[in-house]
């Protein structure tokens, strides 16, 4: 949850700056749309953290060499 919120705030701010969406704050509809942008930017961060935690849990008893081999195969 925390990673999704932090990624949403940080990623949302980057998206707003990059696309020049600052003028949307002048209307209620624009603010709602910005909230959607921020929410949408948070979802990938939460997913990535979840994937990392699942990988760690799956390889809890594996040695470092086995983990390195699996990461190398994925990348």
Secondary structure, DSSP 4 states (H G I P E B T S, - for coil): -HHHHHHHHHHHHHHHHHHT-GGGGGSHHHHHHHHHHHHHHHHHHHHHHHHHHHHHHHTTT--HHHHHHHHHHH-
